[in-house]
Amino acid sequence: MDQIPALIRVFAYLSLLTIGGGMAAFPEMKVQLVDVHHWLTDEQLTHVYSTGQMSPGPNMMMVAEVGQLVSGPLGALVCALAFFVPTGILTFLVGRIWKRLVNWPWRDSIQKGLGPVAIGLAVGGLITFGKSAITFANGPLYGWITLAVGFLTFIACVRTKINPVVFILGGAVVGLIALR
């Protein structure tokens, strides 16, 4: 129970960093959850985030799992609310204002500038996540296997139209066979 106020502060703050998607908030999430508050280890965060990515629905629902691990069901509830409510309200308000500014001369320029920022934040998050998910800490074979799976998945996503479910299932099979 004593962690509830901190969970609310951290996840409300993280919600505001999700321009470009949840991956954009991952570097700061890692700092807050692993380094500052020590609620999770690096490995736990990687696991929770990966599980959230492959689960149906909004992938950032993984914040509820973090809350559950830290403070039980109440932690799960407050993390989900703290993460989704502020950005939901902000999106609603900005959307209403943005509609009114349709003829504003700087509107188009701002939109063009935010696109690259969103991409940069998402790629930064991806690299931070990759450093945790693709690791040689468990031995060189483990590292090379995780690197190969990540690289092959990336190439296949870029060059084919294979359903991502195939990659998720393939990763699970590789994990069962080679990453015990």
N, C-alpha and C positions, 0 to 999 in steps of 0.2 A: 504493500500500500504506500509506503514512503517514496517509492519511485514514480508514482502516478504524476505528480506535478512536473517532474523532469521529463517523463515520456511525452506529456502534452507539449511542453516547450520545444523539445527536440523535433518531434514529428510535425508540429505546426510550422516550424522554421524550415524543415526539409521540404515540406510541400511547396513552398514558394520557390524552390530551386529546380522544379521539374519542367522548366521550359525546354522543350525538345523531348519530353518523356521522362519516365522514371529513371532511366539510365543516367540522365544528366545529374541527378542528385546522388548517384552512387558514391563518388569520391568523398563528399561531405558526410554521407551516411556512414561510410566506413570510419571516418575520423571520429564522428560522434558516438557510434555504437561500440566500436572496438577500442579506439585509443583514449577517448575522453571518459566515457562512462563505464567501460569494461563490461557492458551487458552481454556481449557476444565475443567469441574469438573470431579471428579472420576466417577460419575454416567454417565456423557455424554461419557467419554472414554469407559466405559464398554458397553454402548449402541452402539456406533459407531463400536467398535471392534466386538461385537456380530453380528451386521448387516453384517459386512465384511466377517465374517466366514461363514455365511449362504448364501451369495450371490454367484451366478455363477462367474466363472473366478478366477483370482488370489485373494486370500482372503486379501492380503495386499493392495488392491485397496482402502481400507478404508482410506488410507493416503490422498487420494484426497478429501474425505468427510471432513476430518479435515481441510485441506487447504481451502475448500469452507466455512466452518464455521468461520474460522479466517479472510480470506481475499477475499472471493468471488471466482468467476470463475478463476481468475488469480492465487489465492492461491491454488486452486485445481490442476491446471496445474503444477505449480512449485513444489508442494509437490510430485506429481506422478513422475515427471522427476527426482527430487532430490533423490527420494527413489529408483527408478528402474535403472536409467542410471549408477550410479557408480558401483553397484554390477554387472550389466550386463557386463560392460567393464572389471571389475576385474575377473569375471568368465571366460570370453573369454580369457583373457591373461594368467590366471593361468592354464586353460585347455590346452592351446598351450604349455606352459612350462612343464606341467605335462606329456604330451605325450612324450616329449623329454627325460624325466627322467625315462622312463619305466625300465631301467636296474639299476637305482640308488639304492644302497643297503638300504637307509633309507626311500625310498618312501613308502614301505609297512608299516613300523613302524609308519610313520606320519599318514597314513590313519587310522590305527588301533587306534591311539591316539585321532584323531579328532572325531571319532564316539561317544565315551562316553562324550566328551565335548558338542557335538551337543545335545545329549540326556539330559545332565545336564542343559544346557541353556533352552531347551524347557520345561523341568519340572519346572525350576525356574519361567519361564514366566507363566506357567499354574497355579502355586500356587499363584502368584501375581494376576493374573486375577480372580482366584477363590475367593480370599479374597474380591474382589469387587462385583462379581456376586452373590456369596452365602453369604448373609449378614442378620444379625438379626436387623439391624438398623431400619427397617420398622416394627418391631414387631416380637415376637417369632414364630408365625404361618407362617409368610412370610419366615423367616429364615429356618424353618424346611421343608417347601415345596420346597424351592430352593435347599436345601441340598439333599432332597430325589430325586428330579428330576436329579440332577447332579450325585448322586451315582447310581441310577437305570440306567441312560444312560451309565455310565461307565461300569457297570456290563454287561449290554446287549451288548455293543460293544465288550467286551472282550470274552463273552461266546456264542454269536450268530453271524449269518451272515445277520442280519436285515439291510436293506438299511438305511443309516443315514438320509435320507429324512424323514423317519418315526419318528425319534427322534426330528428332527427340527419341524415338524408339531405338534407332541405331546407336545413339549415345548411351542409352540405358543398357543395351546388349553389350557394347564394348566395356562399359563399367562392370557389368556382371562377370564377364569373361577375363578381362585383362587388368582391372584396377581394384582388385580386392585387397 
